[in-house]
Amino acid sequence: MVVGEMAHERDLVIIGGGPGGYHAAIRASQLGQKVTLIEKEELGGICLNKGCIPSKLLTAQAKKHREILSAGNMGFEIGSLKINIDKQASNRKKVIDQLKKGIEALCQANKVELLKGSAYFLSTDRIGVENGDSFEVYRFKNAIIAAGAKPAVTPGISFDGKRIHNKWTVSFLDQIPGHLVVYGSDVNALEIAAAYRTLGSEVTLLLEKGKKDFNFDSSVTKELKRIFKKEKISILIDSEIQSTEINQEGVILTYKAGSDERTLTCTHLFISSKNKPNTYDIGADRLGVGMNSEGFIQADRQCRTSMPNIYAIGDITEGPPLALRAISQGKAAAEAIAGLSPEIDLRFMPKVVHTIPPIATVGLTEEEAAEQGLNIKIGHFPLMSNGYSALSGKKEGFIKVVSEVDTHLILGIHIMGEGALELISAGTIALEMAARDEDLTFPLYPHPSISEGVLEAAEMLNGKAIHIPPKPKNEKMKAKLL
């Protein structure tokens, strides 16, 4: 088709079938829109096919591996444990395919038109879709850009997908690395480091230039470093990769640690780099859509760009590259297009890390609250004092509650330990509803359960935790004097 000929008319066109895109499509259809969803590769996007789902399958395998090895503590006699990489790969494909079919079925049930092809903006109301030799033009009233991002190129490093990996390939290795070097300090870096170490790899974690610690509450950072040390994960701070050389044995890595240049040999290297938005791949820049200096599209609290009929959501926009953000934005954009008044508020967006044990946090850290000049108190409950943690043998970690002294408002909740990923939702709801200390201590908690740790951490705010011994009287007096 020649551009300029008759175009197919649509109410709403969505570019990208990842979590944000397909949630937006279904919500828009629910609200009466005629929706066309365009995906150039596979439904589910990077998250399902290359990113968070494959990586979480890897961390789930590592967790299961740890549980089997520790089953002897409960009286089970376990023989040698082997990892069948082919079966792992087969299971991964099965899970991904099932989830993909589920998304397709949901779209069809909601009468969302699915198109496969590469989309490119021709104007502020037209888009071209190319699929092989086919090229079609669609004219739209509104469009949602959910085209995502890709791992940024790291100068001096060539990703071969065999020895040197990025976020899209590191969960698909055909062997357990002998020695894996992980470069980065973000969620991906920590999860991959913990998973492969649990599965038997020697792991070295290089924190990037300028980084000397992790971006968590100090209590989480301290506990994470302790666990990594116990697991024999080496941590090298303030590092910058200079060059890499691949040979038959693996990778020779040259890096700077401060001002010193050093070399490190490993079998595999994982670079957890920042993302580069796909803004230019779809021609969004030609429309004059507002972008920041890195090419990420700028959108308001309803996900509307500088073009009133074009919205943007997910990793192609400014903000943390998280599926939960894309999902929330996708629904908000669809509702705004339908004339409703949604608003995105990411203030209490939880952060979760699938390490062993997992980490989940929401709200202010102790340090952030102090920096804001707030008068705070801390409730800190170690899970080794929790009955269910003791009987399950998963005693590492803690639950920490940050509260304001004068108002008793809950400011932040930080959990490291078994159950953290599920318990954090209660913390998020508490912060959204402006909960106070008593809102966490008044409800009844099932017994025995890890959730009782939330109760005890909240009771600890006022010195009422049952399973924490009281401080010696001289310490109490010292606290009063201070």
Stockholm file with secondary structure:
# STOCKHOLM 1.0

chainA/1-482         MVVGEMAHERDLVIIGGGPGGYHAAIRASQLGQKVTLIEKEELGGICLNKGCIPSKLLTAQAKKHREILSAGNMGFEIGSLKINIDKQASNRKKVIDQLKKGIEALCQANKVELLKGSAYFLSTDRIGVENGDSFEVYRFKNAIIAAGAKPAVTPGISFDGKRIHNKWTVSFLDQIPGHLVVYGSDVNALEIAAAYRTLGSEVTLLLEKGKKDFNFDSSVTKELKRIFKKEKISILIDSEIQSTEINQEGVILTYKAGSDERTLTCTHLFISSKNKPNTYDIGADRLGVGMNSEGFIQADRQCRTSMPNIYAIGDITEGPPLALRAISQGKAAAEAIAGLSPEIDLRFMPKVVHTIPPIATVGLTEEEAAEQGLNIKIGHFPLMSNGYSALSGKKEGFIKVVSEVDTHLILGIHIMGEGALELISAGTIALEMAARDEDLTFPLYPHPSISEGVLEAAEMLNGKAIHIPPKPKNEKMKAKLL
#=GR chainA/1-482 SS CCTTSCCEEEEEEEECCSHHHHHHHHHHHHTTCCEEEEESSCTTHHHHHTSHHHHHHHHHHHHHHHHHHGGGGGTCCCCCCCCCHHHHHHHHHHHHHHHHHHHHHHHHHTTCEEEESEEEEEETTEEEEEETTEEEEEEEEEEEECCCEEECCCTTCCCCSSSEECTTTGGGCSSCCSEEEEECCSHHHHHHHHHHHHTTCEEEEEEETTCCSCSSCHHHHHHHHHHHHHTTCEEEEEEEEEEEEECSSCEEEEEEETTEEEEEEESEEEECCCEEECTGGGTGGGGTCCBCTTSCBCCCTTCBCSSTTEEECGGGBSSCCCHHHHHHHHHHHHHHHTTCCCCCCCTTCCEEECCSSCEEEEECCHHHHHHTTCCEEEEEEEGGGCHHHHHHTCCCCEEEEEEETTTCBEEEEEEESTTHHHHHHHHHHHHHTTCBHHHHHSSCCCSSCTTHHHHHHHHHTTTCCTTSCCCCHHHHHHHHHC
#=GC SS_cons         CCTTSCCEEEEEEEECCSHHHHHHHHHHHHTTCCEEEEESSCTTHHHHHTSHHHHHHHHHHHHHHHHHHGGGGGTCCCCCCCCCHHHHHHHHHHHHHHHHHHHHHHHHHTTCEEEESEEEEEETTEEEEEETTEEEEEEEEEEEECCCEEECCCTTCCCCSSSEECTTTGGGCSSCCSEEEEECCSHHHHHHHHHHHHTTCEEEEEEETTCCSCSSCHHHHHHHHHHHHHTTCEEEEEEEEEEEEECSSCEEEEEEETTEEEEEEESEEEECCCEEECTGGGTGGGGTCCBCTTSCBCCCTTCBCSSTTEEECGGGBSSCCCHHHHHHHHHHHHHHHTTCCCCCCCTTCCEEECCSSCEEEEECCHHHHHHTTCCEEEEEEEGGGCHHHHHHTCCCCEEEEEEETTTCBEEEEEEESTTHHHHHHHHHHHHHTTCBHHHHHSSCCCSSCTTHHHHHHHHHTTTCCTTSCCCCHHHHHHHHHC
//
